[in-house]
């Protein structure tokens, strides 16, 4: 190697090393961005309390986590029904469970089962009907939004419940951390204690290869939507805990921003990779950005522009990363 070639290789090796690091750990971009934004928030807001911020982050974090399984399952499995399903969960609690004596902790597993059933129905329509996920989940979005409006044409006040702990603390633990931990535990139990995690990645990566290898592709996909539905149900209770109100107006609040968080977290939207840690990193970055822009009194209209730019950037980054991974021998 000549002196010139050696100099070029030395100059480019750190750049290649950094690129390789971000390629292997796709969530790092969101983590770095979140850390930078956290420092900026701490500088601008001396009273930036951990507990209250975790509580405010929790609904977005849960929506992002609930979106992960369907996206990982491939075939463009972006579930647009997550946000109205979160709202439906809270409204069912306020209008059906609490009035009938099921307002305690038993409401959590009951609503998670209900969310899983809705997700299962969505998955079956996609798998059995061989329909495009975007069409089915958009249809479910409208159906669930209609149900939300039917159950609560006007906001319903819900006070004096155990869910208030989500906004404050549950014992020595911040309530927001508990809220985020519930869907995380569901994910870890399903993916780490069974072979489902590897099956989901194989199906999302290449469903034809997975099928020829004996993987029950349809069942894996249906379970992905069911798991997302169960996670989303937790978010509905967290929303009640934060504002002591259940209202249909939140039906679409987290639909697009959750997808943006997933993409920003480095999860390929074509499926096959990622995990809930990626989604949480993306959600944290977006929440901290919201907080900082609010302190700086940036117009809300610019938030939408910034979300769109972040989403485009994250998708491009994911495409470049996927291309580089394919080029590797």
C-alpha positions as CSV (number, residue, x, y, z in Angstrom):
1,X,0.0,0.0,0.0
2,X,1.4,3.4,-0.9
3,X,1.7,6.3,1.5
4,X,-1.2,8.1,-0.1
5,X,-3.5,5.0,0.1
6,X,-2.6,4.5,3.7
7,X,-3.4,8.1,4.5
8,X,-6.8,7.8,2.8
9,X,-7.6,4.5,4.6
10,X,-6.6,6.1,8.0
11,X,-8.8,9.1,7.3
12,X,-11.8,7.1,6.3
13,X,-11.6,4.3,8.8
14,X,-13.1,6.3,11.7
15,X,-16.0,7.3,9.4
16,X,-16.5,3.7,8.3
17,X,-16.3,2.6,11.9
18,X,-19.0,5.1,12.9
19,X,-21.2,4.2,10.0
20,X,-20.8,0.5,10.9
21,X,-21.7,1.2,14.5
22,X,-25.0,2.9,13.5
23,X,-25.7,0.1,11.0
24,X,-25.4,-2.5,13.7
25,X,-27.3,-0.6,16.3
26,X,-30.0,1.3,14.4
27,X,-31.5,2.8,17.6
28,X,-28.3,4.8,18.3
29,X,-29.4,7.8,16.2
30,X,-32.6,8.2,18.3
31,X,-30.6,7.7,21.5
32,X,-28.1,10.3,20.6
33,X,-30.8,12.7,19.5
34,X,-32.8,12.1,22.7
35,X,-29.7,12.8,24.9
36,X,-29.0,16.0,23.1
37,X,-32.6,17.1,23.4
38,X,-32.6,16.1,27.1
39,X,-29.6,18.3,27.8
40,X,-31.3,21.2,26.0
41,X,-34.5,20.7,28.0
42,X,-32.6,20.6,31.3
43,X,-30.8,23.8,30.3
44,X,-34.1,25.6,29.4
45,X,-36.3,24.0,32.2
46,X,-34.5,23.8,35.6
47,X,-37.6,22.0,37.0
48,X,-37.7,19.3,34.4
49,X,-38.8,16.5,36.8
50,X,-38.2,12.9,35.9
51,X,-41.4,11.5,37.3
52,X,-43.8,13.9,35.6
53,X,-41.9,13.7,32.3
54,X,-42.0,9.9,32.3
55,X,-45.7,10.1,32.9
56,X,-46.2,12.4,30.0
57,X,-44.0,10.3,27.7
58,X,-45.8,7.0,28.6
59,X,-48.8,7.2,26.2
60,X,-46.6,8.0,23.2
61,X,-44.1,5.3,24.3
62,X,-46.9,2.7,24.6
63,X,-48.4,3.6,21.2
64,X,-44.9,3.3,19.6
65,X,-44.3,-0.1,21.3
66,X,-47.7,-1.4,20.3
67,X,-46.9,-0.5,16.7
68,X,-43.7,-2.6,16.7
69,X,-45.0,-6.2,16.4
70,X,-47.1,-5.6,13.3
71,X,-44.4,-3.7,11.6
72,X,-41.8,-6.4,12.4
73,X,-44.1,-9.0,10.9
74,X,-43.5,-7.6,7.4
75,X,-45.8,-7.0,4.3
76,X,-46.0,-3.3,5.2
77,X,-47.8,-4.1,8.5
78,X,-48.2,-0.6,9.8
79,X,-51.2,-0.8,12.2
80,X,-53.1,2.5,12.0
81,X,-55.7,1.3,14.5
82,X,-53.4,1.5,17.6
83,X,-54.5,5.0,18.7
84,X,-58.3,4.6,18.5
85,X,-57.8,1.2,20.2
86,X,-56.1,3.0,23.1
87,X,-59.0,5.4,23.4
88,X,-61.5,2.6,23.2
89,X,-59.8,0.8,26.1
90,X,-60.2,3.9,28.3
91,X,-63.8,4.5,27.3
92,X,-64.7,0.8,28.0
93,X,-63.3,1.3,31.4
94,X,-65.2,4.5,32.0
95,X,-68.5,3.3,30.6
96,X,-68.6,-0.4,31.2
97,X,-66.1,-1.7,33.7
98,X,-66.1,0.9,36.4
99,X,-69.9,1.3,36.6
100,X,-70.2,-2.5,36.9
101,X,-67.8,-2.9,39.8
102,X,-64.7,-3.8,37.7
103,X,-62.8,-0.6,38.4
104,X,-59.9,-2.1,40.2
105,X,-56.7,-3.7,39.0
106,X,-58.7,-6.5,37.4
107,X,-59.6,-4.0,34.6
108,X,-56.0,-4.1,33.3
109,X,-56.0,-7.8,32.2
110,X,-59.6,-7.6,31.1
111,X,-58.9,-4.7,28.8
112,X,-55.6,-6.3,27.6
113,X,-57.5,-9.4,26.6
114,X,-60.1,-7.2,24.8
115,X,-57.3,-5.3,23.0
116,X,-55.7,-8.6,22.0
117,X,-59.1,-9.8,20.5
118,X,-59.4,-6.7,18.4
119,X,-55.8,-7.2,17.2
120,X,-56.5,-10.8,16.5
121,X,-59.5,-9.8,14.3
122,X,-57.3,-7.3,12.4
123,X,-54.6,-10.0,11.9
124,X,-57.2,-12.6,10.7
125,X,-58.6,-10.2,8.2
126,X,-55.1,-9.6,6.8
127,X,-53.9,-13.2,6.8
128,X,-57.1,-15.1,6.0
129,X,-58.5,-12.5,3.6
130,X,-55.1,-11.8,2.0
131,X,-55.7,-8.1,2.3
132,X,-53.2,-5.3,2.4
133,X,-52.4,-4.4,6.1
134,X,-52.7,-0.7,5.3
135,X,-56.3,-1.1,4.0
136,X,-57.4,-3.3,6.9
137,X,-55.9,-1.2,9.6
138,X,-57.2,2.0,8.1
139,X,-60.7,0.4,8.0
140,X,-60.3,-0.6,11.7
141,X,-59.2,2.9,12.5
142,X,-62.5,4.2,11.2
143,X,-64.5,1.5,12.9
144,X,-62.8,2.0,16.3
145,X,-63.1,5.8,16.0
146,X,-66.8,5.4,15.4
147,X,-67.1,3.2,18.4
148,X,-65.3,5.7,20.5
149,X,-67.6,8.5,19.4
150,X,-70.6,6.3,20.1
151,X,-69.4,5.4,23.6
152,X,-68.5,9.0,24.5
153,X,-70.0,11.8,22.5
154,X,-68.6,14.1,25.2
155,X,-65.7,13.7,27.7
156,X,-66.3,11.5,30.7
157,X,-64.7,12.4,34.0
158,X,-63.0,9.5,35.8
159,X,-61.5,10.4,39.2
160,X,-60.4,8.6,42.3
161,X,-59.1,5.5,40.7
162,X,-55.8,3.6,41.0
163,X,-54.8,4.8,37.6
164,X,-54.0,8.2,39.0
165,X,-50.7,6.5,40.1
166,X,-49.6,6.5,36.4
167,X,-49.4,10.3,36.6
168,X,-47.6,10.3,40.0
169,X,-46.0,7.3,41.5
170,X,-46.8,3.7,42.5
171,X,-45.0,3.2,45.7
172,X,-41.4,4.3,45.2
173,X,-41.5,3.8,41.5
174,X,-42.6,6.6,39.1
175,X,-46.0,5.8,37.6
176,X,-44.8,6.5,34.0
177,X,-42.1,3.9,34.4
178,X,-44.6,1.3,35.6
179,X,-46.9,2.2,32.6
180,X,-44.0,1.7,30.1
181,X,-42.9,-1.5,31.9
182,X,-46.2,-3.3,31.4
183,X,-46.1,-3.7,27.6
184,X,-42.4,-4.1,27.8
185,X,-42.8,-7.1,30.1
186,X,-45.5,-8.6,27.7
187,X,-43.0,-8.2,24.8
188,X,-40.1,-9.8,26.8
189,X,-42.2,-12.7,28.0
190,X,-43.4,-13.6,24.6
191,X,-40.2,-13.0,22.6
192,X,-37.6,-14.1,25.1
193,X,-39.2,-17.1,26.9
194,X,-40.4,-18.6,23.6
195,X,-39.1,-18.8,20.1
196,X,-41.6,-16.3,18.9
197,X,-39.1,-13.4,18.6
198,X,-36.9,-15.3,16.1
199,X,-40.0,-16.5,14.2
200,X,-41.3,-12.9,14.0
201,X,-38.0,-11.7,12.6
202,X,-37.8,-14.5,10.1
203,X,-41.3,-13.9,8.9
204,X,-40.8,-10.2,8.6
205,X,-37.5,-10.6,6.8
206,X,-38.6,-13.1,4.2
207,X,-42.0,-14.8,4.6
208,X,-41.5,-17.1,1.7
209,X,-38.2,-18.5,3.1
210,X,-39.8,-18.7,6.5
211,X,-42.8,-20.7,5.1
212,X,-40.6,-23.1,3.2
213,X,-38.7,-23.7,6.5
214,X,-41.9,-24.7,8.2
215,X,-42.7,-21.5,10.1
216,X,-46.5,-20.9,10.6
217,X,-46.3,-17.5,8.9
218,X,-50.0,-16.7,9.3
219,X,-50.1,-17.5,13.0
220,X,-47.0,-15.5,13.6
221,X,-48.6,-12.5,11.9
222,X,-51.9,-12.8,13.7
223,X,-50.2,-13.0,17.1
224,X,-48.2,-9.9,16.2
225,X,-51.4,-7.9,15.8
226,X,-52.9,-9.4,18.9
227,X,-49.8,-8.5,21.0
228,X,-50.0,-4.9,19.6
229,X,-53.6,-4.7,20.6
230,X,-52.9,-5.9,24.2
231,X,-50.2,-3.3,24.5
232,X,-52.4,-0.5,23.2
233,X,-55.1,-1.3,25.8
234,X,-52.6,-0.3,28.5
235,X,-52.3,3.1,26.9
236,X,-56.0,3.8,27.4
237,X,-55.7,3.4,31.1
238,X,-52.6,5.6,31.2
239,X,-54.4,8.4,29.4
240,X,-57.1,8.3,32.1
241,X,-54.5,8.4,34.8
242,X,-52.9,11.5,33.3
243,X,-56.0,13.6,32.7
244,X,-58.7,11.9,34.8
245,X,-60.9,12.0,31.6
246,X,-61.9,9.5,28.9
247,X,-62.8,11.1,25.6
248,X,-63.1,10.2,22.0
249,X,-61.1,13.2,20.9
250,X,-57.9,11.3,21.5
251,X,-58.7,8.6,18.9
252,X,-56.3,9.9,16.3
253,X,-53.8,11.6,18.6
254,X,-51.0,8.9,18.4
255,X,-51.7,7.4,15.0
256,X,-49.0,9.1,12.9
257,X,-46.6,10.2,15.7
258,X,-46.3,6.6,16.9
259,X,-45.2,5.5,13.4
260,X,-42.7,8.4,13.3
261,X,-41.3,7.2,16.6
262,X,-40.9,3.7,15.3
263,X,-39.1,4.9,12.2
264,X,-36.9,7.3,14.1
265,X,-35.9,4.4,16.4
266,X,-34.4,2.7,13.4
267,X,-36.9,-0.1,12.9
268,X,-37.2,-0.9,9.2
269,X,-40.7,-0.3,8.0
270,X,-40.4,-3.3,5.6
271,X,-40.2,-5.6,8.6
272,X,-37.9,-8.2,10.0
273,X,-35.8,-6.1,12.5
274,X,-35.9,-3.9,15.5
275,X,-37.6,-4.2,18.9
276,X,-39.4,-2.2,21.5
277,X,-36.2,-0.5,22.7
278,X,-35.9,1.1,19.3
279,X,-39.5,2.4,19.5
280,X,-38.9,3.8,23.0
281,X,-35.8,5.6,21.9
282,X,-37.7,7.2,19.0
283,X,-40.7,8.1,21.3
284,X,-38.3,9.7,23.8
285,X,-36.6,11.8,21.1
286,X,-40.0,13.0,19.7
287,X,-41.4,13.8,23.2
288,X,-38.3,15.8,24.2
289,X,-38.4,17.6,20.9
290,X,-42.1,18.5,21.6
291,X,-41.1,19.7,25.1
292,X,-38.2,21.9,23.9
293,X,-40.2,23.5,21.1
294,X,-43.0,24.2,23.5
295,X,-40.6,26.0,25.8
296,X,-39.2,27.9,22.9
297,X,-42.7,28.9,21.9
298,X,-42.5,27.4,18.5
299,X,-45.8,27.4,16.7
300,X,-47.7,24.0,16.7
301,X,-47.9,24.2,12.9
302,X,-44.2,23.8,12.7
303,X,-44.4,20.6,14.8
304,X,-46.1,18.8,11.9
305,X,-43.4,19.9,9.5
306,X,-40.6,18.7,11.9
307,X,-42.4,15.4,12.4
308,X,-42.6,14.9,8.7
309,X,-38.9,15.8,8.2
310,X,-37.9,13.5,11.0
311,X,-39.9,10.6,9.5
312,X,-38.4,11.2,6.0
313,X,-34.9,11.3,7.5
314,X,-35.5,8.1,9.5
315,X,-36.9,6.2,6.6
316,X,-33.9,7.3,4.4
317,X,-31.5,6.3,7.1
318,X,-33.2,2.9,7.4
319,X,-33.1,2.3,3.7
320,X,-29.3,3.2,3.6
321,X,-28.7,1.0,6.6
322,X,-30.6,-1.9,5.0
323,X,-28.7,-1.5,1.7
324,X,-25.3,-1.6,3.5
325,X,-26.3,-4.7,5.4
326,X,-27.2,-6.5,2.2
327,X,-23.8,-5.5,0.6
328,X,-22.0,-7.2,3.4
329,X,-20.7,-10.8,2.5
